[in-house]
Amino acid sequence: MKKGKYGLDAPTVVIAYIASGILFLFLGITLSFKFYYASWLINLGVIFLLVGLYMIYGSKIGKYKMRAKIIERLGIKGNETALDVGCGRGLMLNGVASQLNTGKAYGIDIWSTTDQSGNNYDAVIQNAKIEGTESKIQVVNSDMREMPFQDGCFDIIVSSLAIHNLKNDEERKKAILEIARVAKQGCKLAILDLAHIKYYSNILSSQGFNIEHIDKHQLQIFPPVKVLYAIKS
């Protein structure tokens, strides 16, 4: 399967790390000719550059590996109705859709270029064409805190690096409660995020989900992520 073009995650942060690394290296090398203690600037520059490059690796390679791992764990049969909450440019949406035969995958987002470069509806569709999933997906411009779906209509729900972007715990709770609302009995859920996983877990447990497993400190993406797997009982 061809891989779509899923942009650079947190592009402003990556640029800041790379630019800072170059600046500190330049200052460190320049000043070290006069001040021996300026070498710490070189070390700082190397650290910033490495973090920036690590983030680029996560965007270009690591998140594909995470997608494959999550999809394998979900054990998709092919006839499910699936949802990607905060689908971005469609990485998880198209990955799940590629496993479907008679099923359908829905993606929702309101798209922010701060979270991912080139982030918009057209990018999702273009990536679906590249990955051969266009006929299996439907993309909806919708806020995850108020989804336009009936109760209990999804067999599989995924979300990747999206829910943490909401401004506070109360807003994140709204999103998790919406996920619980639209999940069928027996729905398989996977949430990948940088933070708040325990908070999500507590809310989901109160809504009838069995928390199967939490994969901690997944290093394919920087900062390291966690993945929550659950089933609605």
C-alpha positions, 0 to 999 in steps of 0.5 A: 500500500502506498503511503499518503503525505501526512505532513509535519506534526507540530511544525512550529515547534520543530522549526523552533527546535531546529532554529534554536539548535543552529543558533546555539551551535553558531554562538558556541563555536564562535564564542569558544575561540575566546571563552573556553566555557562557551562550549556548553552552547555547542552542547545545547545546540546539539540537543536542540537539533537532535530533538528537532530531528527526532520530531521529524523522524516521528512525523515521517517514519515513527507514526506509520509504525505506530499506525501499523501497531494500533491497527494490528491490535484492533484486529479489524475484521472488515465489516465494521463502521469506524470513526477517527476522532480528529483525523488530521490529514487521514493517517489513522482514518486511511489506515483503518479503512485499508482493512475494511471490505464492506465496512465504512470509516468516518473521519471528523476534524476542524483542521488546524495547521498549528497541529499539522502542516498542510492540515485540511479536508482536501489533504485527507481526500488526496491521501485516501486516493494515494492509499486506495481508500477513497471509496471506504471513507467519509470525512465530516467537518465537525467538532469532536465535542459535538459529533453529528452521529447517532448513539451507538453507531461505531464498532471501532473508534480511533484518535491520534494526537488530537484530544490533548489539543482541547484547551482544558480537562472539561473540554477534553471530557466532553470529547471523551463522553461523545466518544462513549456515546457514539460507541456500540456495545463491543466497540474497540477503542484506541486513543494515542496521545501525548498526555491525559491518558489516565484522565481519559481512562477514568472517564471511559471506565465510568461510561462502561468501557473495559480498559484493556491495556495502556502502552506507555512510553512509545518512543516512535514519536516525540514527545513519547506517547501513550496508547489506550486500548479499551472495549465498551462492555 
